[in-house]
Amino acid sequence: MAKLLEGRSVAEKIREEIKIQVQGLKNPPFLASILVGDDPGAATYAQSQAKIAEKLGIVYKLFKLKQDITEEALIDFIFKLNADKTVNGIIVQMPVSQHIDYKKIVEFISPLKDVEGMHPANMGKVLFGRSRIVACTANSVMELLNSTGLDLYGKETVIVGHSEIVGKPLMLLLLEKFATVTVCHIGTSKVGKLEGHVRRAEILIVAVGQAGLIKGDWIKEGSIVIDVGINRINDKIVGDVEFEEAQKRAAYITPVPGGVGPLTVTVLMRNLVEAAKLQQ
């Protein structure tokens, strides 16, 4: 039976480190959060950020903008925050309105204030192993892997999902540790090769958003399974992996909810502290 990799305990250790670093700064770090419209999921995530920021001695301000704001007006607002020397970090809450191109908007956030690690400049630094601000979810996965104490060197690692938020930056972070990385996606599945890749994975990371995509009996005995997927099925939150069967075969597995999720906001706050240091 697999040991649960719970994000909360890992997050608590990181928060203690953040508190010490915040105390060492000249001024408390200031995170500006932008919420476009009134999406309930985005609003809940913003509330979670505000609570944790308060516990860490971080200044957090939520800017609520209208649902129909134009891209140009949103970019102008971001430029004002970029120019404000009291603001150390900027985050645009997802999802944004359909008429706004999130990837385009992120490029207008100053790389030094991009606490999500999504600006092309910060993504590029990950390629060279030099970034101090890394995509939050991808870095949360790395923290969970580190908590196992496993040496990643040469390990057969399979990522299912190639998003800019998780799969792509995570691939680079794992390569930096000399893991042997395979990235699977919808093309892998459509040609019938997904199961074969998953079955040989010593480390499996799944971030697709499709409940039950990975069958429990595909899981390699003694492997590590990190399920980033969040799916609501009949008022129940489940991941992308069939948990019960996978737990019987893996050595470590993340619960959903309770695995990667609790770590992401903490890693976001750590990115903010790094951004404040870079600006100083």
Secondary structure as UniProt FT lines:
FT   STRAND          3..4
FT   HELIX           7..23
FT   STRAND          30..36
FT   HELIX           40..56
FT   STRAND          59..65
FT   TURN            67..68
FT   HELIX           71..83
FT   TURN            85..86
FT   STRAND          89..92
FT   TURN            98..99
FT   HELIX           102..106
FT   TURN            107..108
FT   HELIX           111..113
FT   TURN            115..116
FT   HELIX           120..127
FT   TURN            128..129
FT   HELIX           136..147
FT   TURN            148..149
FT   TURN            153..154
FT   STRAND          156..160
FT   TURN            164..166
FT   HELIX           167..176
FT   TURN            177..178
FT   STRAND          180..184
FT   HELIX           186..190
FT   TURN            191..192
FT   HELIX           194..199
FT   STRAND          203..206
FT   TURN            211..212
FT   HELIX           216..218
FT   TURN            221..222
FT   STRAND          224..227
FT   STRAND          231..233
FT   TURN            234..235
FT   STRAND          236..238
FT   HELIX           243..249
FT   STRAND          252..253
FT   TURN            256..258
FT   HELIX           261..279
//
